[in-house]
Each structure stands twice: as structure tokens, then as C-alpha cells.
Amino acid sequence: MRFFSDNAALVHPKVMAAIAAANHVDNAYDGDRWSKRLEQVFSDLFERQVRCLWIATGTAANAIALSAMVRPYQGIVCHEEAHIEMDEAGAPGFYTGGAKLLLTPGAGAKLTPAAVQGRLSSIRGDVHQVQAAALSVTNATEYGLVYSADEVAALGALARRHNISFHMDGARFANAIVSAGCSPADMTWRSGVDALSFGFVKNGGMNAEALIFFNDPMADMAQYQRKQAGHLFSKGRFAAAQLLAMLDGDLWLHNARAANAAAALIGEAAGERLLYPVEANEVFLRLTAAEAATLRTAGFDFYDWGDEAARIVTSWHHDVDDVRPLASAIAAL
């Protein structure tokens, strides 16, 4: 009955078992046998050689990725409601030593090539203005919308034309992949992405995310920046074990499919109340204060979202039967 956030979701039993199974003496930091397997396993997933760093949080993954792309006097083009702008307490600026976020509008927190081009064109090419050095998008977006591989590729082509790096915040990357029906490779490096913050905590992990680089020099820099930032665990095998467990047997996709299907059922019940199409595991809908109170009295917990709106987030452990009562209650309002 709690639909606040997938951050608060249960840890998947297979992840808990993998953590326990890793409780053996091994090498420290990222020299253990679990950590050493990561790059090959992720390389198989992405159909090319990649570099992988485990990291504790999505905020750190985003900020360290961006710090490998920009200098302190440069800028990062992102949506004006991007997580790196609204919900990370200035972490990108802190980790990059002062790089500026160059905010850009777009419906549903999605960026278009036209909007990005407009933002880039507004910058004079002189030392008096911050010059863009990176582009960052969130997939799925902060409003639960999904970029298709073609949309990512269009942005990637624009980034290449302007000689800027391309980062994807994939806190809900699994949900986006399931929704778009494409391969991880097509959604990322084949579309020009240089680095991916690959989220696992929202999808059944405990405290491990994957920072994936398709660019070796950036990965080399990020290794040192992870250490300097205090994110190189001495017992990194427990983080690596979580990522391996999530990839094993495509558990990450299974979990995302469950969350997406549950959200879709709620979206169908919401009908014309929807503020945005339901494409991943978030539902944004119009609710008056009285209607929200009615749902809460019935035992459903969720976040208010501005005036007379709500955000409902489903998680990997919800199935359609779990959310039917909420869907029925919304339909009956």
C-alpha cells in the first residue's frame, strides 16, 4: 500500500543471498574476484568492451561521471527539472569543482535536439561565458517518460557535432529498456552515450549502482575521482556481488517488467487524470486534496506533487494483483 518511491522498496532476496555469499576473505577495494568479473559481465551485456565501477549511490555515479567529462570552468546541458539540478544538493558542481548546469526546458523533462541546439546557440564563444562540454539526459525521465534509442541517437549526433560528451542518468535504466524494447547497446554507446549511471538500487539492489564508461580516458579519470570522493569501499566485493546477482538470469529486466506492468494498470485506471503517459514505473495524476485524503484514508501512501496532483511509484515487488485495489480506488473517485 506504500507507493512513495522505489528507493524504499525491498531488497531482492537473490541480492541479499549474494551479499551473504560474498562474506569471505578476499582482496580489498576492487581487487576481489567479484569486482574483477564486472567488466566482462557488463561487456557481454553491452556487446562491446566497457569499463565498470561499482558505486554506492546514483548521485555519486552522476557526479563522478560528469566530473570525468568537464573542467570546473565548463558547463553541462541538462533539463531544468533533471535530477542533477533538482535533487542532488549541488553534487555535480561540488564534484566537478564548479562546473555550471546549463538548464534547458522540455515537456515531461525530456530534451529534444532543437531545445539543446537552442541552448548551445545562446552561448557566446568567448571567455566571458561558460562553454558547454557535456550533455546529460535522464532515462526514464523525472516524469516517467522514456527516450527511445532513436531519440537518444539524435541527441548523441548533436553532441558529436558540438564536440561535447554525453552522459545518461539511468537511475531507472531497466524500466526504460523494458519500455523501449531495445538493447542496452542501442540505448547507449550505439547512440553516442559516453557514460551511463546504471541504476540498481531502485530495481532491487541494496546500495550498489554501476558506473559504465564507453570511453577509456574518462574511466581512467573516474577511478581516481571515486577514490578522492570517498566512494572506494574497502570491502567492494559486497557491492559487486549485488550487481552480478541483478544481471544473473536477467533479474534486472524481470524486476523492471513487474514494476512497469503495475504502473500501467494504475495508469489505465487514472484515465484522463494522467498528467503524462505511463511509460515506466511512475504515475503522475490529478487529484484534489479531498481525493488524495480519500485514498490515504483507504491506506494508500504516495507523494503529493505540487497543487492537486500526485506521484505514485511502483516497485519490483509489486505485481498487478498488488495494485488492483489502488487502481480500483482511483477509478471510483
C-alpha positions in Angstrom: 0.0 0.0 0.0 3.1 2.3 0.0 3.8 3.9 -3.3 6.2 6.7 -2.2 9.3 5.7 -4.0 11.2 2.7 -5.4 14.1 3.9 -3.3 12.2 2.5 -0.3 11.5 -0.9 -2.0 12.5 -4.2 -0.6 16.0 -5.7 -1.5 15.5 -8.7 -3.7 16.1 -12.0 -1.9 18.7 -13.0 -4.6 20.7 -9.8 -3.8 20.6 -10.5 -0.1 21.8 -14.0 -0.7 24.6 -12.8 -3.0 25.8 -10.4 -0.3 25.9 -13.2 2.3 27.7 -15.4 -0.2 30.4 -12.8 -0.7 31.2 -12.8 3.1 34.6 -14.5 2.6 38.1 -13.1 3.0 39.3 -11.8 -0.3 41.3 -8.9 -1.7 40.3 -5.4 -0.7 38.8 -2.4 -2.6 38.0 -3.6 -6.2 40.6 -6.4 -6.3 38.3 -9.2 -5.3 37.0 -11.9 -7.6 33.5 -10.4 -7.7 34.7 -6.9 -8.7 37.1 -8.5 -11.3 34.1 -10.2 -13.0 32.1 -7.0 -13.5 33.7 -5.6 -16.7 33.4 -8.9 -18.6 29.8 -9.4 -17.5 28.8 -5.8 -18.4 30.8 -6.0 -21.6 28.7 -9.1 -22.6 25.5 -7.1 -21.8 26.5 -4.1 -23.8 28.0 -6.1 -26.7 31.4 -4.4 -26.5 34.3 -3.8 -24.1 33.2 -1.4 -21.3 34.7 -0.2 -18.1 32.6 -0.6 -14.9 33.0 1.0 -11.5 30.6 0.0 -8.7 29.5 2.9 -6.6 27.1 3.4 -3.7 24.6 6.0 -4.9 23.1 7.4 -8.0 24.1 10.9 -7.0 27.7 9.9 -6.8 27.5 8.0 -10.0 26.1 11.0 -11.9 28.5 13.5 -10.3 31.7 11.4 -10.8 30.7 10.6 -14.4 30.3 14.3 -15.1 33.5 15.2 -13.3 35.3 13.0 -15.8 33.8 15.0 -18.7 34.1 18.6 -17.8 36.5 21.1 -16.3 35.5 23.5 -13.4 35.0 26.4 -15.8 32.8 24.4 -18.3 29.1 23.6 -18.4 26.7 20.7 -18.6 23.5 21.0 -20.6 20.6 19.3 -18.8 16.8 19.6 -18.4 15.7 22.3 -16.0 14.0 19.6 -13.9 16.8 17.0 -14.1 17.7 15.1 -11.0 21.2 16.6 -11.1 19.6 20.0 -10.9 16.6 19.5 -8.5 17.6 16.6 -6.2 21.4 16.3 -5.7 22.2 19.3 -3.5 24.7 20.7 -5.9 26.7 17.5 -6.1 27.7 18.0 -9.8 29.1 21.4 -9.1 30.9 20.1 -6.0 32.4 17.1 -7.7 33.4 19.0 -10.8 34.9 21.8 -8.8 32.4 24.4 -10.1 31.1 23.4 -13.5 27.7 25.0 -14.2 24.5 23.3 -15.2 23.0 24.9 -18.3 19.3 24.4 -17.8 17.0 23.7 -20.8 13.2 23.3 -20.9 11.2 20.4 -22.4 7.9 18.7 -21.9 7.9 15.8 -19.4 11.5 16.5 -18.5 12.7 15.3 -21.9 15.2 17.2 -24.0 14.9 17.5 -27.8 17.7 18.2 -30.3 16.0 21.5 -31.0 16.0 22.6 -27.4 19.6 21.5 -26.8 20.7 23.3 -30.0 18.9 26.4 -28.9 20.7 26.3 -25.5 24.0 25.8 -27.2 23.4 28.6 -29.7 22.7 31.0 -26.9 26.2 30.7 -25.6 28.8 33.2 -27.0 32.1 31.6 -27.9 34.2 33.8 -25.7 35.9 33.5 -22.3 33.1 35.6 -20.6 30.6 32.8 -20.8 30.6 29.2 -19.6 31.1 26.9 -22.6 29.2 23.6 -22.8 31.3 20.4 -22.5 28.7 17.8 -21.7 25.1 16.8 -22.3 23.2 14.8 -19.6 19.8 13.2 -20.0 17.7 11.1 -17.6 16.2 7.8 -18.9 13.5 7.3 -17.8 12.9 11.0 -17.1 11.8 12.6 -13.8 8.2 12.3 -15.1 8.5 8.7 -16.1 8.9 9.3 -19.8 11.2 7.1 -21.9 13.7 8.2 -24.6 13.7 5.8 -27.5 17.0 4.7 -28.9 16.3 6.9 -31.9 15.7 9.9 -29.7 19.0 9.2 -27.8 20.8 8.8 -31.1 19.6 12.2 -32.3 20.9 13.8 -29.2 24.1 11.9 -29.5 24.6 13.1 -33.0 24.1 16.6 -31.9 26.6 16.2 -29.0 29.2 14.9 -31.5 28.7 17.8 -33.9 29.4 20.2 -31.0 32.3 18.0 -29.6 30.7 17.6 -26.2 30.4 14.5 -24.1 27.2 12.6 -23.5 26.0 11.2 -20.1 22.9 9.3 -19.3 21.4 9.2 -15.8 19.9 5.7 -15.8 18.5 5.6 -12.3 15.6 3.7 -13.9 17.5 2.4 -16.9 16.0 -1.0 -16.5 12.5 0.4 -16.7 13.4 2.4 -19.8 14.9 -0.6 -21.6 11.8 -2.7 -20.9 9.5 0.1 -22.1 11.5 0.9 -25.2 12.0 -2.7 -26.1 15.6 -2.1 -27.3 19.0 -3.4 -26.3 21.3 -1.7 -23.7 23.8 -1.2 -26.5 21.3 0.5 -28.8 20.2 2.8 -26.0 23.7 3.9 -25.1 27.0 3.7 -26.9 25.5 2.9 -30.4 23.6 6.2 -29.9 26.6 8.2 -28.8 26.5 7.9 -25.0 29.9 8.1 -23.3 28.9 7.2 -19.8 25.9 5.6 -18.1 24.9 5.8 -14.5 23.2 2.4 -14.4 20.7 2.2 -11.5 20.1 -1.0 -9.5 19.0 0.3 -6.0 15.6 1.3 -7.3 15.2 -2.1 -9.0 16.0 -4.5 -6.2 19.6 -3.7 -5.1 20.6 -2.6 -1.6 23.4 0.0 -2.0 25.2 -0.6 -5.3 25.0 1.2 -8.7 27.1 0.7 -11.8 29.0 3.5 -13.5 29.6 2.3 -17.1 32.1 4.0 -19.4 32.3 3.5 -23.1 35.3 5.9 -23.1 38.5 4.6 -21.6 40.2 8.0 -20.7 37.0 9.0 -18.8 37.1 5.7 -16.9 40.7 6.2 -16.0 39.9 9.7 -14.5 36.8 8.4 -12.7 38.8 5.7 -10.9 40.8 8.4 -9.1 37.8 10.6 -8.6 35.9 7.8 -7.0 38.7 7.3 -4.5 39.1 11.0 -3.8 35.4 11.3 -3.2 35.4 8.6 -0.6 33.5 6.1 -2.7 36.1 3.3 -3.0 34.8 0.8 -0.5 37.4 -1.3 1.2 35.0 -4.3 1.0 33.9 -3.6 -2.5 33.0 -7.3 -3.1 29.6 -6.7 -1.4 28.7 -4.0 -4.0 30.0 -6.1 -6.9 28.1 -9.2 -5.7 24.8 -7.2 -5.8 25.4 -6.1 -9.4 26.3 -9.6 -10.5 23.2 -11.0 -8.8 20.9 -8.5 -10.6 22.4 -9.3 -14.0 22.3 -13.1 -13.4 19.3 -14.6 -15.3 18.2 -11.1 -16.4 16.8 -10.4 -12.9 17.1 -6.7 -13.6 14.7 -6.9 -16.6 12.3 -9.2 -14.7 12.1 -6.7 -11.9 11.6 -3.8 -14.2 8.8 -5.6 -16.1 6.9 -6.2 -12.9 7.2 -2.5 -11.8 6.2 -1.2 -15.3 3.2 -3.5 -15.5 1.9 -2.5 -12.1 2.3 1.2 -13.1 0.5 0.6 -16.4 -2.6 -0.8 -14.5 -2.8 2.2 -12.3 -2.4 4.5 -15.4 -5.3 2.7 -17.1 -7.5 3.4 -14.0 -6.4 7.0 -13.9 -7.6 7.7 -17.4 -8.0 11.4 -18.1 -6.4 12.2 -14.7 -3.0 11.4 -16.1 -0.5 14.3 -16.4 1.9 12.3 -18.5 1.7 8.9 -20.3 2.8 6.0 -18.2 5.9 4.6 -19.8 7.9 3.3 -16.9 7.1 2.8 -13.2 5.9 6.3 -12.3 2.3 7.6 -12.5 1.5 11.3 -12.3 -2.1 12.2 -12.0 -4.5 15.0 -11.0 -6.0 14.6 -7.5 -7.8 17.2 -5.4 -6.8 17.4 -1.8 -10.1 15.7 -0.8 -9.5 12.9 -3.3 -6.0 12.4 -2.0 -7.3 12.3 1.5 -9.8 9.6 0.5 -7.1 7.4 -0.9 -4.9 7.9 2.1 -7.8 7.0 4.4 -8.1 3.8 2.5 -4.5 3.0 3.3 -2.6 4.1 0.1 0.5 6.2 0.6 2.1 8.4 -2.1 3.6 11.8 -2.6 1.7 15.0 -3.3 3.1 16.6 -6.5 2.5 20.3 -6.4 -1.1 21.6 -6.3 -3.8 18.9 -6.7 -1.5 16.3 -8.2 0.2 13.1 -7.0 3.1 10.9 -7.9 2.7 7.1 -7.5 5.7 4.9 -7.9 5.6 1.1 -8.3 8.4 -1.2 -7.4 9.8 -4.6 -8.5 7.9 -6.4 -5.7 4.5 -5.1 -6.9 2.5 -7.3 -9.2 -0.7 -6.4 -10.9 -2.7 -8.0 -8.1 -1.0 -5.8 -5.5 -2.0 -2.6 -7.2 -5.6 -3.6 -8.2 -7.0 -2.1 -5.0 -5.4 1.2 -5.7 -6.4 1.2 -9.3 -10.0 0.4 -8.3 -10.0 3.2 -5.7 -8.7 5.7 -8.2 -11.3 4.7 -10.8 -14.0 5.0 -8.2 -13.2 8.6 -7.3 
